[in-house]
Amino acid sequence: GIMKSFDSMAAFAKEYNVPLANIEKTFKAYNEIADKQTKDPDNGPYEAYGGGKSYDVWGKKFFTNGPMEVNDAFHVAIVTPVIHYCMGGMRINDDAESLRSNGDVVQGLYSAGEAAGGIHGSNRLGGNSLLDCVVFGRVSGRSAARYLTAANIKYIEAAKSGTAASAKL
């Protein structure tokens, strides 16, 4: 489907006919910038996205997933330019549960992708909603499964005790 898994960048490079040396060079440069930013986060030569300074020409200042190594496993998706997508939608929490305007959870209702709003704050980085859809699609699916499992357990326990009226599912 949307994403492919590779056990290393060598496997990716082979499939897409990209010289592995190019990826190694890119990862080396990325890791050097990440190291500088970690050691001295306030004095890079470039303006950082969201304020502050960065050693990255594009303004990235947080490098929490490094160091990048070509022997690591990767999940890859080809992202192409798209028409700007909807940034509205349901407000959600970390479990992708939909929230009412007062912040209370709407039991059993989950949102992800373009149906979910507010996950980017007041602005979002350019691109498309692929990451939102993949990440919060998995989160909402896991959360919904947990919710239904708990509801089924309660129903079965109530049925055993003779107090269950009817299934909610």
TORTORDREN-390122 format. One line per 10 residues: number of its first residue (from 0); their letters; for each residue z, y, x of N, C-alpha, C. Coordinates in steps of 0.001 Angstrom, whole numbers. Each point is the difference from the previous one (the first is absolute). Layout:
% residues N
NUM	a	Z Y X Z Y X Z Y X; ...
% end
This chain:
% residues 169
0	gimksfdsma	0 -1164 716 0 1164 -716 0 1292 794; 933 812 -370 79 1358 529 401 16 1462; 917 -893 363 508 -9 1373 -269 -1352 649; -169 28 1309 -158 -1231 775 1114 -49 1026; 463 -1192 284 1037 -192 1013 -633 -556 1263; 464 510 1122 -462 -473 1307 1225 -303 846; -46 -1120 733 1154 -351 832 75 832 1274; -1045 758 277 -14 900 1160 -1170 965 -135; 16 1038 816 -1130 927 14 -1227 -642 637; 196 -1027 813 -1149 -713 569 -809 -653 -1117
10	afakeynvpl	689 -599 -973 -691 -620 -1130 -728 1060 -831; 655 1135 -219 -633 1104 -722 -1245 488 755; 153 221 1301 -1099 509 826 -1200 -948 -38; 287 -1283 41 -1086 -983 -39 -739 63 -1337; 750 37 -1101 -635 -1 -1325 -824 1257 -255; 478 1149 489 -695 1263 -274 -831 487 1180; -116 -834 1029 -823 315 1168 396 1335 633; 1306 162 198 556 1187 640 533 -430 1365; -327 706 1055 542 -385 1307 1530 71 1; 647 -1093 358 1460 -39 43 534 1055 963
20	aniektfkay	-745 293 1059 432 1024 963 182 1359 -677; -823 317 -996 146 1270 -733 1317 34 -768; 348 -1119 -625 1258 -72 -747 1181 86 959; -91 -686 1108 1083 53 1007 204 1431 503; -1093 699 259 84 1393 457 650 886 -1066; -395 -202 -1249 564 784 -1112 1486 -288 -155; 394 -1263 47 1415 -359 -128 816 565 1157; -559 -27 1201 705 541 1161 262 1494 -183; -1022 735 -429 155 1441 -231 1014 261 -1110; -75 -766 -1072 930 135 -1118 1438 -230 470
30	neiadkqtkd	204 -1064 748 1343 -327 490 541 1067 945; -860 595 821 427 1077 904 439 1230 -796; -757 343 -1032 365 1141 -854 1311 -294 -715; 129 -1212 -535 1223 -392 -714 1209 86 927; -156 -444 1235 1093 35 968 412 1444 304; -981 870 216 299 1421 246 716 622 -1193; -500 -301 -1205 578 589 -1211 1441 -468 -198; 262 -1266 307 1352 -543 -145 962 643 999; -455 169 1222 860 564 1047 210 1501 -138; -995 711 -525 80 1464 -85 -660 470 -1303
40	pdngpyeayg	660 -196 -1146 -636 248 -1295 -249 1465 -351; 570 936 748 -84 1412 -398 -925 866 848; -674 -596 992 -733 853 934 -1448 -399 243; -620 -727 -917 -1404 -347 178 -882 1240 -61; -1227 -84 493 -898 1161 26 -704 288 -1334; 118 -909 -984 -724 165 -1257 968 226 -1151; -501 693 -1030 785 172 -1223 62 -1344 -720; 1185 -371 -442 175 -1274 -698 -203 181 -1492; -555 -1023 -627 -177 13 -1445 1387 62 -636; 223 973 -852 1302 165 -640 961 859 788
50	ggksydvwgk	-439 548 1118 859 872 803 432 -643 1298; 347 820 957 431 -500 1307 -1159 -139 959; 235 -740 1071 -999 -183 1061 -292 -1480 200; -1175 -270 558 -423 -1376 230 -834 -97 1264; -11 -1186 585 -889 -291 1123 -1324 -578 -485; -96 -226 -1311 -1218 -534 -605 -884 1150 -466; -1258 -11 376 -927 1070 -348 -132 168 -1522; 237 -1061 -756 -104 53 -1463 1325 380 -658; 1052 161 780 1268 468 -545 961 -1086 -451; -278 -1252 306 922 -1072 -365 1254 133 848
60	kfftngpmev	1170 -152 -631 1227 135 782 955 -1173 -152; -275 -928 -887 854 -1170 -166 -784 -1253 364; 501 -768 936 -660 -1206 487 980 -1169 -122; 256 -413 -1220 1040 -998 -237 -485 -1436 110; -1294 -225 151 -523 -1360 22 -528 -434 1365; 422 652 1043 -526 -319 1326 949 -847 801; -390 -377 1177 -1324 274 564 -1063 -915 -605; -1210 517 -29 -1136 -771 -500 -452 -950 1107; -178 -1260 -338 -420 -1027 957 -1190 -749 -575; -1015 -246 806 -1201 -679 -496 269 -1458 -375
70	ndafhvaivt	1101 -566 486 315 -1393 -323 798 -150 -1290; 366 1110 -631 717 -55 -1273 -954 -377 -1128; 560 -460 -1109 -790 -267 -1206 -201 1317 -754; -1136 121 -670 -324 1219 -734 -608 -342 -1351; 262 855 -981 -663 -46 -1294 -933 1203 -16; -1272 -226 -250 -1009 1046 147 -760 182 -1309; -248 1250 -343 -841 324 -1157 -980 1079 436; -1217 -128 -442 -1000 1023 264 186 1088 -1057; 280 1207 436 218 1118 -907 -1184 948 125; -572 329 -1133 -1142 909 -27 354 1224 -824
80	pvihycmggm	-702 1101 200 273 1196 -803 -217 -285 -1488; 869 550 -800 -100 -159 -1450 253 1341 -667; -340 72 -1272 338 1195 -769 1518 71 -65; 538 1201 78 1452 172 -25 574 -707 -1208; 1109 -665 199 563 -784 -1081 1157 722 -680; 427 -557 -1113 1075 586 -793 1313 -37 776; 702 1123 23 1301 33 679 1141 105 -1009; -294 -193 -1252 1047 65 -1017 570 -1372 -256; 493 -191 -1195 467 -1319 -373 1501 -88 -162; 435 -1219 -193 1413 -280 -220 796 251 1278
90	rinddaeslr	1159 589 -151 930 124 1122 643 -1370 198; 97 -470 1255 549 -1320 283 1093 89 1057; 769 -1078 100 1000 -102 1068 -510 -957 1079; 860 -351 954 -412 -859 1114 -418 -1403 -431; 434 -430 -1190 -372 -1316 -513 -1195 75 -943; -674 1157 -45 -1162 248 -854 354 -27 -1485; 1292 146 -316 409 88 -1399 -339 1395 -513; -598 71 -1189 -337 1295 -593 1274 706 -452; 3 1318 162 1193 791 -308 -274 967 -1143; 1027 227 -791 -68 1032 -1037 151 1366 670
100	sngdvvqgly	-192 1055 -755 94 1355 559 1396 304 526; 1028 -691 -512 1366 218 489 352 -902 1182; -952 -816 451 225 -872 1152 458 -1405 -354; 266 -275 -1287 408 -1341 -412 -1197 -955 60; 276 -1257 338 -1037 -1029 84 -440 -422 -1396; -1318 -157 -187 -550 -589 -1220 -49 -1504 269; 935 -739 -579 124 -1434 279 -1297 -755 -261; -464 -747 1004 -1176 -846 -148 -1336 690 176; -9 1296 323 -1267 717 186 -145 394 1465; -1093 -419 614 -247 238 1417 -1340 710 163
110	sageaaggih	-124 831 1025 -1233 744 246 -371 -87 1467; -1298 44 272 -494 -54 1381 -1340 718 78; -417 333 1221 -1301 628 219 -94 1349 -684; -1139 259 -626 -223 1288 -640 815 184 -1279; 583 -1091 -530 850 109 -1188 1386 524 367; 318 -9 1283 1307 471 471 -168 1381 609; 899 884 -291 -72 1350 551 1220 326 833; -159 945 889 1133 524 741 362 -723 1270; -740 -1030 390 386 -734 1203 -354 757 1281; -839 1031 -121 -405 778 1169 751 1319 131
120	gsnrlggnsl	900 289 -907 667 1299 39 -920 1073 -552; 18 1187 601 -793 1103 -528 -1457 -43 452; -329 -875 941 -1366 -132 473 -182 -1409 520; -1223 -390 271 -244 -1324 559 -1016 120 1116; 7 -989 870 -997 -36 1057 -1348 -355 -605; -1076 406 638 -1329 -308 -498 -280 -1483 36; -1036 -412 -653 -370 -1401 -57 -183 -416 -1435; 384 -1213 -312 -52 -458 -1386 1317 -674 -339; 80 -625 -1141 1277 -553 -440 170 -1463 399; -778 -483 951 82 -1409 380 1414 -388 419
130	ldcvvfgrvs	617 794 866 1346 -336 457 991 26 -1154; -91 1013 -861 894 75 -1165 -141 -1266 -846; -1255 -382 -263 -260 -1153 -867 511 -1288 620; -277 -213 1266 410 -1244 654 1519 -72 110; 619 1045 535 1444 -31 204 743 -43 -1327; -247 951 -866 764 32 -1241 -480 -1047 -997; -1207 -523 155 -415 -1152 -799 865 -1207 322; 239 -231 1281 867 -1110 413 1441 253 -424; 467 1236 206 1379 332 -369 197 -167 -1507; -922 532 -808 156 -99 -1454 -109 -1444 -476
140	grsaarylta	-880 -778 601 -112 -1417 -361 1278 -762 304; 558 234 1172 1257 -650 389 1132 433 -935; 71 1291 -299 1063 518 -867 -133 -546 -1419; -1228 -58 -518 -223 -535 -1350 375 -1477 -59; -337 -755 1041 364 -1423 39 1516 -167 5; 695 825 762 1473 -37 27 583 312 -1380; -552 1024 -648 473 416 -1321 -185 -1130 -1014; -1195 -600 -22 -276 -1066 -959 825 -1246 285; 194 -320 1267 837 -1145 361 1427 204 -502; 541 1189 227 1357 303 -466 64 -66 -1525
150	anikyieaak	-1010 529 -697 -20 -29 -1462 -78 -1433 -504; -785 -846 658 -107 -1400 -406 1311 -746 208; 657 256 1113 1290 -645 266 1016 378 -1074; 50 1291 -338 921 456 -1058 -332 -676 -1332; -1285 -95 -320 -403 -623 -1265 393 -1475 -27; -260 -723 1089 327 -1435 61 1503 -206 -121; 782 835 697 1461 -110 -98 467 281 -1418; -602 995 -648 362 316 -1379 -409 -1126 -937; -1163 -602 231 -469 -1104 -836 934 -1204 123; 463 -272 1213 915 -1121 219 1323 211 -732
160	sgtaasakl	409 1267 -80 1267 286 -673 -179 180 -1503; -1260 -23 -464 -279 144 -1417 -33 1429 -496; -63 974 896 8 1400 -419 -1355 673 134; -1032 -712 449 -1321 614 193 -710 140 -1329; -565 1152 -249 -742 239 -1244 -1445 -456 174; -744 662 868 -1375 -386 274 -387 513 1376; -1041 -584 543 -451 395 1342 -560 1407 -30; 207 718 1086 -569 1347 142 -1388 -54 610; -398 -1142 493 -1264 -90 732 -1136 -431 -901
% end
